[in-house]
Amino acid sequence: MFKQFVNDVQPVVMEKFVEQAPPYVVHGMRTTVTNLLGTLPPSFFDVRITTIGENLQQLMYSVMLTGYM
């Protein structure tokens, strides 16, 4: 059921969620999904993450501001 939802959800749905939800909810959702993907056992899953330059730039800026670099 979850796999079917992931396959069927359109990018516009996620864009609307990000635009309309409070920032703390969006942050919580991103953190949850990131943690979920990051804890998948590599012996069973080949996790690949793609992004665009602007999003990567925002991530790196955040990493620098929070002191991770």
Steps between C-alpha positions, in 0.01 A plus 500: 500500500776747592698409190195565284450841664864594441472394137174689444567828682566786262772762568234771506350338812830535684547855372156598636582336832825696530326826405196461725624316808662687789880504475544288812278228349698501174825481697366212708392312189837551331684385811283191533540396137875570505545293815288221358704484179828535685430199719411255225744207505735537201504124450133514394459850355690707249396850604573775249419862562480754221462873532542822313782744561284753684383241755854375551617857552229552765601178674868596507415845632292342775782260585743789534264705714426216739868420548516162334788618278 
